[in-house]
């Protein structure tokens, strides 16, 4: 019972963080300021990799970038064959995240990844990737 409660509380906290990654826009002087990414580190790593390696290639579209940044837990072999050198293997931390949170949070997670791909992570981790 306690383990189920702890998992539920982690899921709620994760959901709230993802929502803030989509909804916490601020007014800027000339244009809106995108929210700070509250994605887990294993996904931030994938988003930064896609932004630096895939989004600069003319032959790849945004849907391809989304698939590489946020692959389904069972899609690794198919996507590795499709994207070859553009494929970033799924780390163990990403696989564990998928086991616990991927399915119930997929909609908001996808939205948060899309915002991060388009506007950047807007946090300290981006400086490390440059």
ChimeraX attribute file (.defattr): number of C-alpha atoms within 10 A of each C-alpha:
attribute: neighborCount
match mode: 1-to-1
recipient: residues
	/A:1	6
	/A:2	7
	/A:3	8
	/A:4	9
	/A:5	10
	/A:6	11
	/A:7	14
	/A:8	12
	/A:9	12
	/A:10	14
	/A:11	16
	/A:12	13
	/A:13	12
	/A:14	18
	/A:15	19
	/A:16	13
	/A:17	19
	/A:18	22
	/A:19	19
	/A:20	17
	/A:21	25
	/A:22	22
	/A:23	14
	/A:24	12
	/A:25	13
	/A:26	11
	/A:27	9
	/A:28	9
	/A:29	7
	/A:30	6
	/A:31	8
	/A:32	10
	/A:33	14
	/A:34	21
	/A:35	22
	/A:36	21
	/A:37	25
	/A:38	23
	/A:39	22
	/A:40	14
	/A:41	12
	/A:42	16
	/A:43	20
	/A:44	22
	/A:45	18
	/A:46	24
	/A:47	27
	/A:48	21
	/A:49	19
	/A:50	22
	/A:51	19
	/A:52	13
	/A:53	15
	/A:54	22
	/A:55	17
	/A:56	10
	/A:57	10
	/A:58	7
	/A:59	8
	/A:60	13
	/A:61	11
	/A:62	13
	/A:63	10
	/A:64	18
	/A:65	22
	/A:66	17
	/A:67	16
	/A:68	24
	/A:69	26
	/A:70	21
	/A:71	20
	/A:72	16
	/A:73	15
	/A:74	10
	/A:75	10
	/A:76	16
	/A:77	9
	/A:78	9
	/A:79	19
	/A:80	15
	/A:81	10
	/A:82	12
	/A:83	14
	/A:84	9
	/A:85	10
	/A:86	18
	/A:87	19
	/A:88	19
	/A:89	14
	/A:90	18
	/A:91	13
	/A:92	10
	/A:93	13
	/A:94	20
	/A:95	16
	/A:96	13
	/A:97	15
	/A:98	19
	/A:99	11
	/A:100	13
	/A:101	16
	/A:102	19
	/A:103	12
	/A:104	12
	/A:105	16
	/A:106	14
	/A:107	10
	/A:108	17
	/A:109	24
	/A:110	18
	/A:111	16
	/A:112	23
	/A:113	27
	/A:114	20
	/A:115	19
	/A:116	24
	/A:117	22
	/A:118	13
	/A:119	15
	/A:120	19
	/A:121	25
	/A:122	16
	/A:123	13
	/A:124	10
	/A:125	14
	/A:126	14
	/A:127	9
	/A:128	8
	/A:129	11
	/A:130	7
